[in-house]
Amino acid sequence: MDNDLIEKKQIAAALRALQRRQRVNAFDAFRPDTRANKKQEEIMRDIQRIQYRFVVAGNQSGKSQLAAREIAWLVSRSHPYIDVDAIQGDEPLLILIAGQDLTMMATELWGAKIAPFLDLSEWKPEKQGNTLKKVVNKKTGDTIIFLSHSDGSDSN
């Protein structure tokens, strides 16, 4: 292998490592300088007191990004406000994500908001047909299950 190719591979590896480090505190994996707003920060700090939370807010208020970022921190054991291992020990996490549309959850929540923060070589997706049903961490056993609260019909 020539020195130029070796140098290019080293630079690429260093850039990937830098991007991973920048994502640790980022709120959006694609914008490393982003941080939670005051309300999101308040909710994240409450995880020490309130482990089961429902976030209800208006459209485009950052609910999905908040949930996704918190899930990524939890499964990577890097949440800034709680020591997951101190609470969970060796037991794997079980995270349920419920939404109206499984395809949207797989694409938007998992694909665009959670997965970019994780090492995907550690995660095994499980599908039913073409639909993502869950992802399982091969090392820890942590499982994220995607559930639809819609019955799939057009009637209400």
N, C-alpha and C positions, 0 to 999 in steps of 0.2 A: 504494500500500500504506500502510495507516495505521501510525502510530508504535507502537501497542500490539502489532500483529502482528510488526513488525520487532524489537521488544524481545524478544518471546517466542521468535522464531527465534534471536536472538543468545544468549539464555539457554540454549536447547536445545543450540546448538553448543558453548557453553562447558562445559556439563555433559558432553557427549560427549568433549570434549578432556580434561577432568579424569578421566573414567573410563578413557580410554586411558592416561593417565600413571600412574594408580594400578595398572593391570594390568601395567605393565612389570616390577615386582618380585613381583607376586602369584603364588601357586602355583595358585590356582583363580580363573578369570576372573570368577566370580560372587561371590567373597568376597575383595575387594582386600587385606584384612589378613592373608591366609594366607601362610605360608612353608613351605618344605620342612622335614621333620624331620631329625634328625641323620644317619640312614642314607641318606635321599634326597640330602641335601647332599653326603655322602661320595661317592656314586655320580656326582653331577653334577660334582664337582671332578675325578674320575678321567678325564673326557673328554679332558684334555690328554695323558694317558698311554695310555688305552685307548679307542680310537674305536669299536670294535665290541663291544657289550656285550649280555649276556643277563641280565635281572633275573628271578630266581626267588625267590618269596616266597609266603606264605600269602594266603588270601582276605582282601580288605578291608585290605591292607597298604599300598596306595598305588602299586602297580606301574604301573597304567594312567595315573594322574595324573602320575607321574614321567615316563613316556615321552612322554605328550602334551605336557607343559609343555616338555620338552627339545626336542621337535620344533618346537614353536611358536617357541622362542628361536632354534633353528638356522635355520629358513627366514626368520625376520625379521632375521637377522644380529645378534641382541642377546643371545646366550648370555653369562651372567655370567662364565664360566670359560674361554672359548675364542674366539679371533678367527677366525670362519668364513672371512672373506675372505682372511686371511693363508694359510690352508691350501688353500682351494678356488679362490682366484683368481676368474676370470670363469666358471668351469665351474659348471653348475647342479648342485644336490644331487639325489640320487636316494635316496629313503627308502622302505623296504619295511616295511609293517606287516602282520604275519601274525597271524591269529586264527582261532578256530573258526568264527565266524559273520560273514559280510560285512555283513549288515544291522546287527548289533550294533556292529561297528567303525565303520560309517558314522554311526550314530546316537550312540553313546556316545563313541567316541574322536574322530572328526572333528567331528561336530555339537556335542557338549557340552563337549569338553575342548581341542580344538586350534583350531577355527574362531573361537571367541569372542576369541582373542588376536590374530587376523589381520584385515587389511583384505580382506574377501571380494570386493570389486570387482576385486582383483588375481588372483583364483583362478578357474580354469575347471574345474568338475566334469565328468568323463567317466563316463558310465554305460553299462552293458550291460543293456538292458531297464530295470527299475527299480532295479538294483543299482549302487551307486557302485563303480567300479573304480579310479579314480585322480583326483587333483586336480593341476592344473598351474598354476604361477604364470606369468601372461601376460608379466610383465616379466623375470623372472630365468630362467625355464625350470625352476625347481625342481619336482620331481615327487614326489608321495607316492602310492605304489601300495598298494592293499589286496589281500591275498592270504589265501585260506582254506587252512588246513592240514587241514581236514576233507574227506572225500570225499563228504559229503552223504548218506550212507546211515546207517541205524540200526544196522547190524551193526558189530561191533568186530573 
